[in-house]
């Protein structure tokens, strides 16, 4: 049986008159790796910040399992502004003192040969990302929140970063949340995919289930209305239709030629569908 590590109930966040999160109810288990995707402004980063305790919701609550306090929650923000006016050594000393870390594990940054006297703000985006992760790594977090940062790291550091995340999941049973805009590098890591639109989750599926149920159909004829389309587009003179759920019964009724698609294309189809709805509204 999966161990519940986090439950969200009735989560609502407003900024001025705009609703950013709209009554979210969802739970997560120990050791899950969850990909949260969606168009710009869907509410992804706000949701992560609520989980991190950076934003307090207007309504609802985020409830962690017993024994999980702030010291066991790691948050790597897309802003990469953590301790930027400190030197590397000052940042490490401050973080270990605040979080009660007895021994800082420098494994992730040793290979990069960081100068302890260098200002953090002078590190590259990739170096700052690895530095932030090394601070979190030393917390041995039960929950790790990663907000839209993987795609800005060069391929070498990206591999180092993802290897470290997988190690935390294996070694500490860490539950990992990734908000990202590109998915080819991480496609095999998340076991759960959640797509957000207008402050709500419109998809919440296991990765393999979603891949099995969403198909691309190429057809020059009109698609019947009863076929559940999430997005259609014209490409290279043909019409592409993304169907979800594509069930065996549907295939029997409409003998389309269906094509498997990868996670990157699945997410683009959902986002394209949301933009299409807004254009028609």
N, C-alpha and C positions, 0 to 999 in steps of 0.2 A: 504494500500500500504506500502511495506517495505521501510524504510528510509535508503538510501545509506550512509554508514559511511566511506567507504574506497574503493578506486579504484586503481588498479595496471595496468599500461600500458607499453608494450614493455620492461619489466624488463629483463635486461641482466647483468650477473656478470661473469667475467673471473678472474681466478688466474693463472698467467703465460699464457700458451697456452691452458689451460683447461677451457672449458665453464661450469660454475656451474649452472647458471640459463640462460635459452635460450629463451628469448622473451616472457615472461609471460604476459597475459592479463586476468584480473579477477577482479570481484567486490564483496563486502561483505556488508551485511545489519546490522542494529542496532539489538543487542540482539542475534545474531547467535552464536551457539557454533560449531566450525569447527574442525574436526579431520584431521590432515595432516599426512599421513603415507607414507611409502616407504622404500626401501632397504637402507643400509648404503651408504652414498655418493650420494644419489639421489638429494640433494639440499635443504632438508627440513629446517635445521637449518639456512642456508644462507638466505632462504626466510624470516624466522622469523626475522632475524637480519636486513634485509632490511626494514621490516615493522616497526621495533623498531628504525630505524635510526642509528643503530650501524655500518652497512655497507652501503656505498654509491654505487649505481649501476654504471656500466660502461655506460649503456644506459637505457632509460626509466625512469619512475617516480612512486612514491607512493604518492597518493593524499588523504588526509583526509578531512572530512567534516568540514565546518566552526566551529570554537570553539574548535577543538581538536588539542591541542599542545602537546609538550613533557610531560607536567605535567599530562596529561590525558591518557598517554600510559604507561602501566605497563609491565615490561619484567622480567620474572624469568628464568634465564639461567641455563643450565645443569651444569655449572662450579661451581655454588654456591660460588663464590669468592667475593661477594659483601661486602665491608667494613671488610674483614676478620681480619685485624689487629686492628680494633676498638673494644672497649667494646660494649656490647649491648646498653648501654645508649648513648655512643658516636655515634653509628650508627643511632639510632633514632633521636638524636639531629641534626645530619648532614642532614639526609634525609628530615626531616620536614622543615629545613631551606632552603635547595635547592629548594624544591618543593612548598614552601609557604603554608605548612599545618599548620593550626592554632592549631589543637588539635589532637594529635596522639591517635588513637583508639587501645588500647592494648588487645582487646577482645580475639584475637587469641592466644596470648602468656601468658595471665594471668593464664590459667589452667595449663600450663607447669611450672610455677613459675621460670621464667628466673631470674638469678642473674644479675642485671644491670651492675655489675663490671666484668662480665665474658667476656673473649675475644670471639668474634664471631667464630674465627677459631677453637675454642675448643668445639663448639656445634656439635652434631651429624648431619649427613646429613638431617635427618628428621626435627630436630630442626631448622637448618639453613633455610630449605625450608619454614617452618611455619613463621620464622622470616622475610624472604624476602617477603612472601605474606602479612604479617601484615603491612609492610612498604607500599606496593602497595595498600592494603586495605584502608589505610588512605588517599590515593590520590583520592578515589572514581573514578577509571579509567573508561573511555569509551571503552578502548580496553585493553585486557589482553592477553599477549603472554607467553605461558608456554612451555619450550623446554626440552623434554625428562628427566623429573625429577620425575614424579609421581611413576614410577616403583621402585625407590630406597628407597621409604619411607615405614616404617613399617605400617601394616594394621590400627592401631589406628590413627596414624598421617595422613595416606592417607584419611581416612574418614573425619577427621577434615578439611583437605585441600580441598577436593571436596565439602563438605558442604559450605565452605566459598566461593568457586567459584560460586556455584549455587546461593548463597545469593547475590553476586555481580550482577549476571545476572538478578535476580528478582528485586533487589532494585535499581540498577543503569542502567539497560538495557545494561550492559556491553557485548560487542562482545568478545568472547573468542576463542583463537586459541590454540589447543593442538597438540604438536608433541610428539608421544609416541610409544613405541615398544611393550607394552602389553595393551590389550584392555578389558579384562574381567571385570575390576573394573569400567570402564568408559563407557561401551557399551551403556547404556541408556541415557547418557548425550548429546553426539554430535548429532545435527540434520542434519549436512552436513558432508560428507566424501569426502576427496580429496586424491588421491594417486599420488605420484610423481615418475617419472623415468627420469633419464638423464636430469634433469633441467627443466622438463615440467610436467604439470599435465595431467595424462592419464585417470583419473577418477574424475568426479565432480558430485556427486549425493546427493540427500536427503537420509538420512540413511534408511528410510523405503522403498524408491524406490529401492535402491541398494539391500537390503535384498530380495525384491520381485523378482528382475530380475536376481539374481545370484543364480544358483543351482548347487548342486553336483550330478553327475550321476555316478553310479557304473555299469560297464559293462565289460563282458569278451570278447565281440566282438569289432571289430575295429569301431571307431567313424568316421562317414562320414566327409569329408573335409569341407562341407558347414556348419557344426555345429561350432559356434563361441567359441572355447576353449581359456581360458586364462592360463590354467595350467593342466597338467596331471601327475599322479604319481602312483606308485604301492605301495599298503599298505595291509599287512596281506594277501598276495596272490591274491588280487583283484586289478582292475584298477579303480582309481578315476579320474574323469574328471570334471573340474569346467567350467561351461558354462555361458557366459554372452554376450548378453542378452538372457535369456531363455524365449522366447515368447510363447503365446498360440499356434500360428501357428507352431512353432518349435515342440511343444509337440504333435500336431496332426500328423505331418509328421513322427516323430521319437518317438514312444511310449516308451521312456525311463522311468525308475523309477527315479524320481528326489527327492532330499533331501534338505531341508532347512539347511542353515548353519549360524552360528553366525558371528558377526563382526570380532572376532579374526581369525576365519578360512578364512573369505573373504580376509582379509588383507594378511594373510600368502600365500593364493593362488596367489594374484597379485605379491607379492614379489618373490615367487617361480617361477612364469612365467617369470619375468624379469631376474632372474639368469639363467633360462633355455635358454632364448634367447642369453645371453652372451656366454654360453657354445657352442652354435651352430654357433656363429658368426665366 
